[in-house]
Amino acid sequence: MIPDLSFIINNNNFETVALLKALNKASRALAELKGESKTIPNEMILINSLGLQEAKESSEIENIITTQDDLFRSQIDDSFSDIATKEVHRYADALKVGFALVKKHQLLTSNYIIEIQGVLESSKSGFRKLPGTVLKDSNNQTVYMPPQSYIEIEKLMHELDVYINDDDFHPIDPLIKMAIIHYQFESIHPFYDGNGRTGRIINILYLVQKELLDIPVLYLSRYIVNNKADYYNHLQTTRETNNLEPWIIWMLNGVEDTAIKTVELIRKIKNEIAYFRAVIEQNAPKIYSKELLNNLFKYPYTKIKFLEEDLQVHRQTATNYLEQLVTLHLLEKVKLGKTNFYINKKLFEVLQNAHR
């Protein structure tokens, strides 16, 4: 039986020198990320591009692997999707659903978490009702048995619901609470499938709920992918010792590292947007518009239909715009199946290099 949150709060020191030092550094980095994300003229550019990167990395932790190219192609034509790519897109959809719920209601309740997991897994099974769930290591040895009773799962998730949404229940910095929430959620393991990915979505949404971010752009899953063994070891060690300090510090280090790298990524995207704007305004001023620029950076791949819809222009006009951009070497034209697609190679390379 896992300890309840009251036990965790009363049996841990959340003001050690090491923890507060890590918190200070993470808070500064996250504040810089929040400010930098506001400098992009259209937030959907970041939500679409970085949200999909988060989906890819988070799914990779669960050995759901797809390539960048397959991922971007499938944004514009689902016929290019394989099973893994479709699962990654469901993650991105679940993140957007959760973001909309949090922005509308300023809450992150158990019901919303069930809804998010339902989109992620394309299922309506809700919390586990049957016993038998265990967590095993690479040698197929059981390392942890989460709560088995539906009543206990419901009770623990209700308590977590209150912890997330009631600031008077353990009034402490939200970044520390985020680490505790993630640990407790993963230990409850309330669903049959998708607990890890759902838990990582909760991380991002909690930061949005507490207004540490305006949009879900903290690319935290990449840090976990790069330190996967540490992630699982910290979770398991914390379950065995009930000492949360090392786990919280590890998560805070992840927030700092990820925020710094995401700021760098956003600045690179901004530089490319500025370059595109300068080239278009100088060489094809009649076609320039903010809507065109937004379209070109919403996805690395675009097509005529997207321009028609976003710019409210006729098909021939959209085609002419894209062909001019190919001539200016801003886009690369490729034919996939019977359709012409246009690739923003600069954006593609920025996002691809973010993984290295």
Rosetta blueprint (number, residue, H / E / L):
1 M L
2 I L
3 P L
4 D L
5 L H
6 S H
7 F H
8 I H
9 I H
10 N H
11 N L
12 N L
13 N L
14 F L
15 E L
16 T L
17 V H
18 A H
19 L H
20 L H
21 K H
22 A H
23 L H
24 N H
25 K H
26 A H
27 S H
28 R H
29 A H
30 L H
31 A H
32 E H
33 L H
34 K H
35 G H
36 E H
37 S H
38 K L
39 T L
40 I L
41 P L
42 N L
43 E H
44 M H
45 I H
46 L H
47 I H
48 N H
49 S H
50 L H
51 G H
52 L H
53 Q H
54 E H
55 A H
56 K H
57 E H
58 S H
59 S H
60 E H
61 I H
62 E L
63 N L
64 I L
65 I L
66 T L
67 T L
68 Q H
69 D H
70 D H
71 L H
72 F H
73 R H
74 S H
75 Q H
76 I H
77 D L
78 D H
79 S H
80 F H
81 S L
82 D L
83 I H
84 A H
85 T H
86 K H
87 E H
88 V H
89 H H
90 R H
91 Y H
92 A H
93 D H
94 A H
95 L H
96 K H
97 V H
98 G H
99 F H
100 A H
101 L H
102 V H
103 K H
104 K H
105 H H
106 Q L
107 L L
108 L L
109 T L
110 S H
111 N H
112 Y H
113 I H
114 I H
115 E H
116 I H
117 Q H
118 G H
119 V H
120 L H
121 E H
122 S L
123 S L
124 K L
125 S L
126 G L
127 F L
128 R L
129 K L
130 L L
131 P L
132 G L
133 T L
134 V L
135 L E
136 K E
137 D L
138 S L
139 N L
140 N L
141 Q L
142 T E
143 V E
144 Y E
145 M L
146 P L
147 P L
148 Q L
149 S L
150 Y H
151 I H
152 E H
153 I H
154 E H
155 K H
156 L H
157 M H
158 H H
159 E H
160 L H
161 D H
162 V H
163 Y H
164 I H
165 N H
166 D L
167 D L
168 D L
169 F L
170 H L
171 P L
172 I L
173 D L
174 P H
175 L H
176 I H
177 K H
178 M H
179 A H
180 I H
181 I H
182 H H
183 Y H
184 Q H
185 F H
186 E H
187 S H
188 I H
189 H L
190 P L
191 F L
192 Y L
193 D L
194 G L
195 N H
196 G H
197 R H
198 T H
199 G H
200 R H
201 I H
202 I H
203 N H
204 I H
205 L H
206 Y H
207 L H
208 V H
209 Q H
210 K L
211 E L
212 L L
213 L L
214 D L
215 I L
216 P L
217 V L
218 L L
219 Y L
220 L H
221 S H
222 R H
223 Y H
224 I H
225 V H
226 N H
227 N L
228 K H
229 A H
230 D H
231 Y H
232 Y H
233 N H
234 H H
235 L H
236 Q H
237 T H
238 T H
239 R H
240 E H
241 T H
242 N L
243 N L
244 L L
245 E H
246 P H
247 W H
248 I H
249 I H
250 W H
251 M H
252 L H
253 N H
254 G H
255 V H
256 E H
257 D H
258 T H
259 A H
260 I H
261 K H
262 T H
263 V H
264 E H
265 L H
266 I H
267 R H
268 K H
269 I H
270 K H
271 N H
272 E H
273 I H
274 A H
275 Y H
276 F H
277 R H
278 A H
279 V H
280 I H
281 E H
282 Q H
283 N H
284 A L
285 P H
286 K H
287 I H
288 Y L
289 S L
290 K H
291 E H
292 L H
293 L H
294 N H
295 N H
296 L H
297 F H
298 K H
299 Y L
300 P L
301 Y E
302 T E
303 K L
304 I H
305 K H
306 F H
307 L H
308 E H
309 E H
310 D H
311 L H
312 Q L
313 V L
314 H L
315 R H
316 Q H
317 T H
318 A H
319 T H
320 N H
321 Y H
322 L H
323 E H
324 Q H
325 L H
326 V H
327 T H
328 L L
329 H L
330 L L
331 L L
332 E E
333 K E
334 V E
335 K E
336 L E
337 G L
338 K L
339 T E
340 N E
341 F E
342 Y E
343 I E
344 N L
345 K H
346 K H
347 L H
348 F H
349 E H
350 V H
351 L H
352 Q H
353 N H
354 A L
355 H L
356 R L
